Amino acid sequence: LKAGGVAGVCVDLILFPLDTVKTRLQSPQGFRKAGGFRGIYAGVPSTAIGSFPNAAAFFITYENVKSVLHHSSTSYLTPATHMVAASLGEVVACLIRVPSEVVKQRAQVSPSSSTLRILSHTLYHEGIRGLYRGYKSTVLREIPFSLVQFPLWESLKDLWSWKQGHVVDSWQSAVCGAFAGGFAAAVTTPLDVAKTRIMLAKAGSSNASGNVLTALGGIWRTQGLSGLFAGVVPRMAAISLGGFIFLGTYQKTRQLRL
């Protein structure tokens, strides 16, 4: 819990400006109208509050599921074990992440409004369901992401450990995390764009229904391939650096705690 929480807080707060740029590039109103480079830390209170419990919930689930499945699986099923553990971790973590993400993204594209004002406005007009708009699209983004990132991270660590004859250090784990995160970020960007559009959609609009295929189809028809991969560069940069900090910090904190 502590290792995951510390890792989550470190990466989310350090890389917040890149996340804001990515969100504004993916916004239907366009980068400039969404705020450009102004108010780059808009929405950071929401992230600060949700980051620790979100990351902790993921790693508690991930490590426990991985531990249970390892006892009943052979070595060639190890990647599948990591995939299942990461997927279940994301489903649990999204229960905390999505409300925080909804408020954060709406603040990022409305830098003149405070986080508290956006939270109260969402609750007043949409209720608790408004805070969970985009839950399905977030899970549908996070599960493919984790299916790519975590088995790749574990495989790179195992390969590096085998090459040097001992378990990887925390900085080596961080490098593996950067490569795994950057690759996973690139291939799942269209799902991230769809999730952003759903969370930012006005209540009652077609995207507000939360249908990922509808959102993807609308983006494809209006903006084509460039629209589906909007924000891919800052997303890859943020998640590569995030993977380095997040997984490296997690490994180091876990080693210190154990």
C-alpha positions as CSV (number, residue, x, y, z in Angstrom):
1,L,0.0,0.0,0.0
2,K,2.8,2.5,1.0
3,A,5.0,1.6,-2.0
4,G,2.2,2.0,-4.5
5,G,0.8,5.1,-2.9
6,V,4.2,6.9,-2.8
7,A,4.9,5.9,-6.4
8,G,1.5,7.2,-7.5
9,V,1.9,10.6,-5.8
10,C,5.4,11.1,-7.2
11,V,4.5,10.5,-10.8
12,D,1.2,12.2,-10.9
13,L,2.4,15.5,-9.4
14,I,5.7,15.7,-11.2
15,L,4.2,15.0,-14.6
16,F,0.9,16.9,-14.2
17,P,1.8,19.7,-16.8
18,L,2.3,17.1,-19.5
19,D,-1.0,15.5,-18.7
20,T,-2.7,18.9,-18.9
21,V,-1.2,19.5,-22.4
22,K,-2.4,16.0,-23.5
23,T,-5.9,16.6,-22.2
24,R,-6.2,20.0,-24.0
25,L,-4.9,18.5,-27.3
26,Q,-7.6,15.8,-27.0
27,S,-10.4,18.2,-26.0
28,P,-13.2,18.7,-28.6
29,Q,-12.8,22.5,-28.4
30,G,-9.2,22.4,-29.4
31,F,-5.9,23.1,-27.6
32,R,-6.0,26.9,-27.6
33,K,-9.7,27.3,-26.5
34,A,-9.2,24.7,-23.8
35,G,-6.5,26.9,-22.2
36,G,-3.3,26.4,-24.2
37,F,-0.4,26.6,-21.9
38,R,-2.3,28.8,-19.4
39,G,-3.1,27.4,-15.9
40,I,-1.1,24.3,-16.5
41,Y,-1.7,23.0,-12.9
42,A,-5.5,23.4,-13.1
43,G,-7.1,20.4,-11.5
44,V,-4.0,19.4,-9.5
45,P,-5.9,19.2,-6.1
46,S,-8.1,16.4,-7.5
47,T,-5.0,14.5,-8.6
48,A,-3.3,15.1,-5.2
49,I,-6.2,13.7,-3.3
50,G,-6.9,10.7,-5.5
51,S,-3.3,9.7,-6.4
52,F,-2.3,7.8,-3.2
53,P,-5.4,5.6,-2.7
54,N,-5.7,5.0,-6.5
55,A,-2.1,3.7,-6.9
56,A,-2.2,1.8,-3.5
57,A,-5.5,0.1,-4.6
58,F,-3.9,-1.0,-7.9
59,F,-0.7,-2.5,-6.4
60,I,-2.5,-4.2,-3.4
61,T,-4.7,-6.0,-6.0
62,Y,-1.9,-6.6,-8.5
63,E,0.5,-8.1,-6.0
64,N,-2.1,-10.2,-4.2
65,V,-3.7,-11.6,-7.4
66,K,-0.2,-12.3,-8.8
67,S,0.8,-14.1,-5.6
68,V,-2.3,-16.3,-5.6
69,L,-2.0,-17.2,-9.3
70,H,1.7,-17.9,-9.2
71,H,1.1,-20.8,-6.8
72,S,-1.1,-22.6,-9.4
73,S,0.6,-21.6,-12.7
74,T,3.7,-22.9,-14.6
75,S,6.5,-20.6,-15.8
76,Y,5.2,-20.3,-19.4
77,L,1.9,-18.9,-18.0
78,T,3.7,-16.1,-16.1
79,P,2.9,-13.4,-18.6
80,A,-0.8,-14.4,-18.4
81,T,-0.6,-14.2,-14.6
82,H,0.7,-10.6,-14.9
83,M,-2.0,-9.7,-17.4
84,V,-4.8,-11.0,-15.2
85,A,-3.4,-9.4,-12.0
86,A,-2.9,-6.0,-13.8
87,S,-6.4,-6.1,-15.3
88,L,-8.1,-6.8,-11.9
89,G,-5.9,-4.1,-10.4
90,E,-7.1,-1.6,-12.9
91,V,-10.8,-2.5,-12.3
92,V,-10.4,-1.9,-8.6
93,A,-8.2,1.3,-8.9
94,C,-10.7,2.9,-11.4
95,L,-13.3,3.0,-8.7
96,I,-11.1,5.7,-7.1
97,R,-9.4,7.0,-10.2
98,V,-12.5,7.9,-12.4
99,P,-14.1,10.5,-10.1
100,S,-10.7,12.2,-9.6
101,E,-10.0,12.0,-13.4
102,V,-13.5,13.5,-14.3
103,V,-12.9,16.5,-12.0
104,K,-9.3,16.9,-13.0
105,Q,-9.9,16.8,-16.8
106,R,-12.9,19.3,-16.6
107,A,-10.6,21.6,-14.5
108,Q,-7.8,21.3,-17.1
109,V,-10.0,22.5,-19.9
110,S,-11.6,25.3,-17.7
111,P,-8.6,26.8,-16.0
112,S,-10.7,29.7,-14.7
113,S,-12.9,27.4,-12.6
114,S,-11.7,25.9,-9.3
115,T,-11.6,22.2,-8.6
116,L,-14.1,22.6,-5.8
117,R,-16.5,24.5,-8.1
118,I,-16.3,21.9,-10.8
119,L,-16.9,19.1,-8.3
120,S,-20.0,20.8,-6.8
121,H,-21.3,21.7,-10.3
122,T,-20.9,18.0,-11.4
123,L,-22.7,16.7,-8.3
124,Y,-25.5,19.3,-8.6
125,H,-26.3,18.6,-12.3
126,E,-25.3,15.0,-12.7
127,G,-25.1,13.5,-9.2
128,I,-22.7,10.7,-8.3
129,R,-23.2,9.1,-11.7
130,G,-21.6,12.2,-13.2
131,L,-18.4,11.5,-11.3
132,Y,-18.4,8.0,-12.7
133,R,-19.1,9.0,-16.3
134,G,-16.3,7.4,-18.4
135,Y,-15.8,4.5,-15.9
136,K,-16.3,1.9,-18.7
137,S,-14.1,3.8,-21.1
138,T,-11.4,4.2,-18.5
139,V,-11.4,0.5,-17.7
140,L,-11.4,-0.3,-21.5
141,R,-8.4,1.9,-21.8
142,E,-6.5,0.7,-18.7
143,I,-6.9,-3.0,-19.2
144,P,-5.3,-3.1,-22.7
145,F,-2.7,-0.7,-21.4
146,S,-1.9,-3.0,-18.5
147,L,-2.0,-6.1,-20.7
148,V,0.9,-4.5,-22.7
149,Q,2.8,-2.6,-20.0
150,F,3.1,-5.0,-17.0
151,P,4.0,-8.3,-18.8
152,L,6.5,-6.3,-20.9
153,W,7.9,-4.6,-17.7
154,E,8.2,-8.0,-15.9
155,S,9.8,-9.6,-19.0
156,L,12.4,-6.8,-19.5
157,K,13.3,-7.1,-15.8
158,D,13.7,-10.9,-16.0
159,L,15.8,-10.5,-19.2
160,W,18.1,-7.9,-17.6
161,S,18.4,-9.9,-14.4
162,W,19.3,-13.0,-16.4
163,K,21.9,-11.1,-18.5
164,Q,23.7,-9.6,-15.4
165,G,23.3,-12.6,-13.1
166,H,21.4,-10.9,-10.3
167,V,18.0,-9.2,-9.7
168,V,17.7,-5.7,-11.3
169,D,18.3,-2.6,-9.2
170,S,15.5,-0.1,-8.7
171,W,16.9,2.2,-11.5
172,Q,17.1,-0.7,-13.9
173,S,13.5,-1.5,-13.1
174,A,12.6,2.1,-13.8
175,V,14.3,2.0,-17.2
176,C,12.3,-1.1,-18.1
177,G,9.2,0.7,-16.8
178,A,9.9,3.6,-19.1
179,F,10.2,1.4,-22.2
180,A,7.1,-0.6,-21.3
181,G,5.0,2.5,-20.5
182,G,5.9,4.4,-23.6
183,F,5.1,1.5,-25.9
184,A,1.8,0.8,-24.1
185,A,0.9,4.5,-24.2
186,A,1.4,4.7,-28.0
187,V,-0.9,1.8,-28.9
188,T,-3.7,2.7,-26.5
189,T,-3.9,6.5,-27.4
190,P,-7.2,6.2,-29.4
191,L,-8.9,4.7,-26.3
192,D,-7.5,7.5,-24.2
193,V,-8.9,10.1,-26.7
194,A,-12.3,8.4,-26.5
195,K,-12.2,8.4,-22.7
196,T,-11.3,12.2,-22.6
197,R,-14.2,13.1,-25.0
198,I,-16.7,11.1,-22.9
199,M,-15.6,12.7,-19.7
200,L,-15.7,16.2,-21.2
201,A,-18.9,15.8,-23.2
202,K,-21.9,17.9,-22.2
203,A,-24.7,16.1,-20.4
204,G,-27.2,14.7,-22.8
205,S,-24.8,14.6,-25.8
206,S,-24.1,11.3,-27.7
207,N,-20.6,11.0,-26.1
208,A,-22.1,11.5,-22.6
209,S,-23.7,8.1,-22.9
210,G,-20.2,6.6,-22.4
211,N,-20.2,4.4,-25.6
212,V,-16.5,4.0,-26.6
213,L,-17.3,2.8,-30.1
214,T,-19.6,5.8,-30.7
215,A,-16.9,8.2,-29.5
216,L,-14.2,6.6,-31.6
217,G,-16.4,6.6,-34.7
218,G,-17.2,10.3,-34.2
219,I,-13.5,11.2,-33.9
220,W,-12.6,9.1,-37.0
221,R,-15.3,10.8,-39.1
222,T,-14.4,14.3,-38.1
223,Q,-10.7,14.2,-37.6
224,G,-9.4,10.9,-39.0
225,L,-6.3,9.2,-37.8
226,S,-4.7,12.4,-36.5
227,G,-7.8,12.8,-34.2
228,L,-7.5,9.3,-32.8
229,F,-3.9,9.9,-32.0
230,A,-4.3,13.4,-30.6
231,G,-1.9,14.0,-27.8
232,V,0.2,10.9,-28.5
233,V,3.5,12.7,-28.0
234,P,2.9,14.2,-24.6
235,R,1.1,11.0,-23.6
236,M,4.1,8.9,-24.5
237,A,6.5,11.3,-22.9
238,A,4.4,11.5,-19.7
239,I,3.9,7.8,-19.4
240,S,7.5,6.9,-20.3
241,L,8.8,9.3,-17.6
242,G,5.9,8.2,-15.5
243,G,6.8,4.5,-15.9
244,F,10.4,5.4,-14.9
245,I,9.4,7.3,-11.8
246,F,6.3,5.1,-10.9
247,L,7.7,1.6,-11.3
248,G,11.2,2.6,-10.1
249,T,9.9,4.4,-7.0
250,Y,7.5,1.4,-6.3
251,Q,10.4,-1.1,-6.5
252,K,12.7,1.1,-4.4
253,T,10.0,1.8,-1.7
254,R,9.0,-1.9,-1.6
255,Q,12.6,-2.9,-1.2
256,L,13.1,-0.4,1.7
257,R,9.8,-1.6,3.4
258,L,10.8,-5.2,3.1
